[in-house]
Amino acid sequence: MSVDIDGVRRTRCYSPSTSQHRAGFDLTIKAHDSGLVSRWLHANARTGLVVHLSQAEGAFTLPDARPDRVLLVSGGSGITPVLSMLRTLADEGHRGEVVFLHYAYRQSDVPHLFELRSLAERHPNVRLVLAYTDATNGDLHGFCTEEHLRAAAPWFADATTYLCGPPGLMRAVREVHDRLGIADRLRTEEFAPAPVAVDAGEATGTITFARSGRTAPNSGRTLLEQAEAAGLTPDHGCRMGICFSCTSVKTTGCVRDARSGELSTDPDEEIQLCVRVPVGDVTLDL
């Protein structure tokens, strides 16, 4: 989604929280302290606001053949895509077992709490489990562990888990699935970019921004971060490789994909600045 702020079009990726069977769609957007677009929307969104929408992207979706058992795990504003799945299954009259496990600081921080409870009450096959990290009045207390997953859904190792949340929650659930050898049963969507570790062996050479006539020593951060540090303002949106807003042409040099580790040395290659890390000298058409 894009909005015009002070004459500049800003693009961000948001997951609709609506059932696929409803007309229109809902967006649940948290105002982050450093979030230009989210804070602007909280202050200015009114009936009649014009926004710009692109085609939906990503593969975080339910399969056409709905699973007999589904574990939906979310934390914070990561609730939106899994809430969409829950609403979709409810609208379909899905009869398979569904557990919705949500992590929050405390009860007051749970979005859509009234609706979640209502869905669980109206659908006997849906179980709502609330885990609070800063309060003890939830169904579970503390951060996610294997014991939490087993308490919420004892059968989770034989089912499919859909996960969206902050990096700590994502890491915890992944580690459980990796340890049990069931990583193939986990489906994820990130809403925050994972931190990129700086490799001292890669952080050599110079980054050249050819069109701007600027150069900077390679710090080992992503090319988007290095361009911003050099005073440039390339277009960007999600900062995690989903929206393709920051695509630019690498004319020469080697880059590493921060997600997969794959290296590329192809000249005149279109790359996503937010998820590419330069390895030595790199020149961009920027």
N, C-alpha and C positions, 0 to 999 in steps of 0.2 A: 504494500500500500504506500502511496506517496501523498504528501500534503505540501502546500506552498507556505513557507514560513519566511517572512520578510523578503519576499521576492525570490527565494531559493527553493527549488523542489527537493524535498527530503524523502528518502525511501527507506522503509523498514519492513521486515517480515513479521507478520503476526499469524497465528493459527486460529482459524474460526473455531468457536466452541459450539456451533449449532449442529443439530442433527442434520444428516444429509437429506432427510425427508421433509424438512421444513422450507418454506419459501423465505428468501433472504438469508442473512446470516448475522451472527453476533460476534463481536470482538471484545475480549476482556483484557484490558491493557492496564498494567501497573505503572504508576509514575515513578520512575527511577530518579534518584538524586542527580545523576549525570546524564539523564536521558532527555535530549533536546526535544525529540518528537513526542515522547510519551508525556512529558510535562506540558508541552504546548497543547496536546489533545485534551488533557485534563482541564486545562484552563479555558480552552476555546471551542471544544466540540459542542455543537448545538444542532438542532434540527435545521436542515438546509445546507450544512457544511458540505462543500464539494471535495471529494477525495478521488484519487486515481488508483485504479485497481489493475493488477496484472493477472495473468493466468496462474492458477495454483501450481505450486512446485512441491517436490518431495515425495517420498514413498512411505511415509508413516500413516498407513491406512489399514483398516481391517480387510482380511481376505474376503472374496465374494462368498465362499463357503464359510460361514461363521463358525468359529471353534466351539466345541462343546463346553470348554472351560476357558475363561479369560481372566487374567490378573492385570488390572490397570493400576499403575503406580505413578504418582505425581508429587511434586513439591512446589510450593509457592505458585508463581504464575505459570508454571509448567502444567497446571491443571487443564488449560484450555483444549489441547488436542485430545486428551483422554476423556474429558467431559463430553466432547463431540462424539466420541465412540460410545460412551455410555448412553447419551441421549438417542443416538442412532439405534442401538440395540433395543432400548426401551420402546421406541416408536415402532420397531418391527415386531414387537411381541416376542423377542428372542427368549427361549426357554432354557438355554444353557446356563451354567453357573458362572456368575460374574462377581468378582471382588474388586472394589474400588478402594485402594489404599492411598491416602493423601497425607503428606507431611507438612506441618506448619509449626510456627513458634507456639501458638496457642489457639484456642477456639475462635477468637475474634479475627484471626488472620486467615480463616478458611473462606475462600470465595464461594459463592453460590451454596452456602451451607444449608439453607432452608430447602432448596431444590434437591440437593443430594439426599437429605433425609427423607424428603417426600418420595423420591424415586425408589429408595430402599424400602419404604413402607408399602408402596403400591405394587412392587414387583418382588415376590417371594424369592426369586432366584438371584436377587442383587443383594450383596452385603457391603455395607459401608464401614470402613475401618479408618479411624482418624488417629494419627500419631503426632504427638506434640513434643517438641524438643525442649521447650521452656516451661512446660506445665505438666502436671501429673493427672489431669482429669480427662485425658484421652483414652482411647482403647489401648494404645501403646505409648510408651514414653521413651524419648531419646532418639538417636540416629539409627538409620536403617542397618539391620543385621540379618543374617540368615534366620535367626530365631524369629525376628519380626515377620519375615516373609512366610515362614512356616505357620506362625500363629494366625496370620491373615488368610492364607490359602495353603493348607497342608499339602495340596496336590500340585503346587506351582511348578515343581521340577518336571512334571509330565504335561504341562500346559504351555501356552504362549503368554509371555509377559510383555506389556506395552508400557514404556517408561519415558517420562519427560520431567525434567526438574533441574535444579542447580547442580553444578559440577560435583559436589560432594556426594549427593544422592546418586547421581549417575554412576560415579566411580564405585560406590558401595554395592549397588545392585549388579553391576558388571562383574565385580570381583567374586561375588557369590556364584554367579552363573559360570564364570570361568573355572572356579574351584570345583564345581560339581560337574563340569564337562558338558554343560547344556547351553553354551553361548549361542548356539543356533536357534534357541527358543526365545531369545530376547530381541525385541524390536524397540528402537530408540529414536527420539528426536531431541536435538539440543536446542535450548533457547538462550544459552550463553556460550560464547566461544571458550574452548578449553585453553588454558595457558600454554604458550609455546616456549619450550625450554630452549635457551640459547646454547648452541654447540660452538665451543671455542674454535674447533677446527674449521667450522664453516664461516665464522665471523672474521673473514679476511677480505682484503680487496676493497673495491670502490663501487658504489652504486651511482650510475650516471642517469640523470633524468634529462634525456636528450632535448626534448621540445622546450623544456623550461631553462635549459642551459645551466643546470645545477648538478653538483656532485656532493657525495657524502661518504664517509667511511662506513663500511658494512658493519652494523652493530649486531647482526645475527637475529634481529627481530623480523616480523613479517614485512613484506614490501609495502603494505599499506601503512603500517606503523612508521616505517622509515621515511616514506614519502611525506607523511604528516609532520614528522620531526624535522624534515628539511624545509618546512613551510609551505608545502603543497596541499591542495584540498581536493584530492581525487574523489569522484562519486563513489559512494559506498552505501550499503544498507545493513545487512545482517551481521557482517564481520565474522562469519563462520562458514562461508562457501556455499550458501544456499541460494541467494538471490541473484548472483552474477552481476550486481550493480557495479562492482569495482573492476570489471574486466579491462585489461590493458594489454598492449603488445610488448612482449620481451623481444628485443631485437637481437641481443647476444647474451651469452652467459648460461650458467647452470642454476636451476632452482629446485628446491625440495618441497613436495606437498606435505604440509604439516600434519595432515590427517593420516596419510598412508605411508609416508616416508619415501615415496617414489621420486626419483630424480629425472629431470628433463633438461636436455641441452639443445633442443631444436631451436634454430633461429626463427625470428619473425613469428613467434608463437603467442596466441592469445592465452593469457593466464588470469587467474583471480588473485588480485593483490593480497587479499585478507588471509589467504591460506597457503601462500607461497613464500618460502624463506630462501634468500639468495645464498648460494654457495660460491664464495669468491666474487670476482668481478661480474656485474650484471648491468646491462643497459636497457632502459625502458623508454618507450615512446610516450613520454609523459612530461 
